[in-house]
């Protein structure tokens, strides 16, 4: 059983070193990486315990590892609230009579700052997308008239 704990400790140290070197953005990224690495350690501990004949410990470790692996991969669904036209223009920074091309350019400019890969948040990106959709819908309505 001492070998199992030695291997688990080595994997945990490796996980902490790996976590220290990772460059995830702010938010839940750190938790996801930590939970994934810990789930790998738990699964490895479960496999080692199974090989040593400790079936109850193996089942518990493997179950905990699978739960953490599944839970760390779940991403929250970001839904944007309905946005009115004035607020949509303020989010994108366009005038009241902006054309479809101006709206798309303003959206692209705003999304370069709001995208989660560029340091923004999922909620902010969803808000920018909602503003674009609202203004494009309004612009399409004006064209039909």
VMD Tcl script that draws the C-alpha trace (Angstrom):
set ca {
  {0.00 0.00 0.00}
  {3.01 2.32 0.49}
  {3.74 2.21 -3.24}
  {0.22 3.43 -4.00}
  {0.64 6.46 -1.75}
  {4.07 7.19 -3.21}
  {2.70 7.14 -6.77}
  {-0.31 9.25 -5.77}
  {1.97 11.80 -4.10}
  {4.18 11.96 -7.19}
  {1.17 12.51 -9.44}
  {-0.19 15.18 -7.08}
  {3.14 17.03 -7.10}
  {3.23 16.80 -10.90}
  {-0.34 18.16 -11.01}
  {0.55 21.12 -8.80}
  {3.60 21.93 -10.91}
  {1.49 21.67 -14.06}
  {-1.18 23.89 -12.52}
  {1.44 26.49 -11.66}
  {2.57 26.64 -15.28}
  {-0.85 26.79 -16.90}
  {-2.11 30.05 -18.39}
  {-5.91 29.75 -18.17}
  {-7.89 32.97 -18.16}
  {-9.61 34.14 -15.03}
  {-12.84 32.54 -13.93}
  {-13.44 28.82 -13.61}
  {-10.37 27.82 -15.62}
  {-8.21 27.12 -12.57}
  {-10.89 24.96 -11.01}
  {-11.33 22.98 -14.23}
  {-7.64 22.23 -14.54}
  {-7.28 21.33 -10.87}
  {-10.36 19.10 -10.89}
  {-9.26 17.34 -14.07}
  {-5.81 16.63 -12.68}
  {-7.20 15.50 -9.34}
  {-9.63 13.20 -11.13}
  {-6.68 11.65 -12.99}
  {-4.95 11.08 -9.65}
  {-8.09 9.50 -8.19}
  {-8.55 7.22 -11.21}
  {-4.91 6.15 -11.03}
  {-5.31 5.49 -7.30}
  {-8.42 3.44 -8.02}
  {-6.56 1.37 -10.61}
  {-3.66 0.77 -8.23}
  {-6.01 -0.19 -5.41}
  {-7.81 -2.62 -7.74}
  {-4.53 -4.27 -8.68}
  {-3.70 -4.66 -4.98}
  {-7.07 -6.27 -4.25}
  {-8.78 -3.36 -2.47}
  {-11.99 -3.40 -4.48}
  {-13.99 -1.15 -2.16}
  {-11.28 1.52 -2.13}
  {-10.86 1.14 -5.89}
  {-14.56 1.66 -6.51}
  {-14.63 4.74 -4.26}
  {-11.56 6.33 -5.83}
  {-12.68 5.56 -9.38}
  {-16.18 6.89 -8.68}
  {-14.81 10.11 -7.22}
  {-12.44 10.48 -10.16}
  {-15.20 9.99 -12.71}
  {-17.46 12.44 -10.88}
  {-14.75 15.11 -10.85}
  {-13.83 14.50 -14.50}
  {-17.47 14.85 -15.55}
  {-18.13 17.84 -13.32}
  {-15.08 19.76 -14.46}
  {-16.09 19.50 -18.11}
  {-19.58 20.95 -17.62}
  {-19.73 24.57 -18.75}
  {-22.48 26.89 -17.61}
  {-24.89 28.05 -20.29}
  {-24.70 31.80 -20.66}
  {-28.00 33.28 -21.74}
  {-28.32 36.93 -22.44}
  {-31.30 38.92 -21.27}
  {-33.44 40.77 -23.79}
  {-31.79 44.04 -24.69}
  {-33.53 47.20 -25.87}
  {-32.37 49.15 -28.90}
  {-30.86 52.10 -27.01}
  {-28.79 49.81 -24.81}
  {-27.70 47.78 -27.83}
  {-26.47 50.97 -29.55}
  {-24.60 51.93 -26.36}
  {-22.94 48.50 -26.09}
  {-21.71 48.61 -29.70}
  {-21.20 52.37 -29.83}
  {-23.15 53.04 -33.02}
  {-25.53 55.84 -33.96}
  {-29.30 55.43 -34.21}
  {-29.36 55.14 -38.01}
  {-26.34 52.85 -38.35}
  {-26.18 50.62 -41.41}
  {-25.76 46.87 -41.29}
  {-22.09 47.22 -42.27}
  {-21.43 49.73 -39.46}
  {-23.12 47.43 -36.95}
  {-21.02 44.46 -38.05}
  {-17.78 46.49 -37.86}
  {-18.71 47.77 -34.38}
  {-19.56 44.22 -33.28}
  {-16.20 42.92 -34.50}
  {-14.37 45.72 -32.70}
  {-16.31 45.12 -29.47}
  {-15.92 41.35 -29.68}
  {-12.12 41.60 -29.91}
  {-12.22 43.05 -26.39}
  {-15.14 41.06 -24.98}
  {-14.28 37.54 -26.17}
  {-13.22 35.16 -23.35}
  {-10.07 34.19 -25.24}
  {-9.02 37.85 -25.30}
  {-9.53 38.52 -21.60}
  {-13.27 39.22 -21.64}
  {-16.01 37.13 -20.08}
  {-18.65 34.83 -21.49}
  {-21.38 37.10 -20.17}
  {-19.92 40.19 -21.81}
  {-19.49 38.36 -25.12}
  {-23.11 37.19 -24.94}
  {-24.20 40.78 -24.29}
  {-22.28 42.05 -27.34}
  {-23.82 39.30 -29.48}
  {-27.31 40.16 -28.20}
  {-26.73 43.83 -29.05}
  {-25.63 42.91 -32.57}
  {-28.62 40.63 -33.09}
  {-31.05 43.28 -31.83}
  {-29.64 46.01 -34.07}
  {-29.46 43.78 -37.12}
  {-33.09 42.78 -36.56}
  {-34.04 46.47 -36.33}
  {-32.04 47.28 -39.47}
  {-33.73 44.45 -41.39}
  {-37.11 45.81 -40.29}
  {-36.25 49.29 -41.61}
  {-35.17 47.85 -44.98}
  {-38.50 46.07 -45.46}
  {-40.52 49.24 -45.06}
}
mol new
graphics top color blue
foreach p $ca { graphics top sphere $p radius 0.5 }
foreach p [lrange $ca 0 end-1] q [lrange $ca 1 end] { graphics top cylinder $p $q radius 0.2 }
display resetview
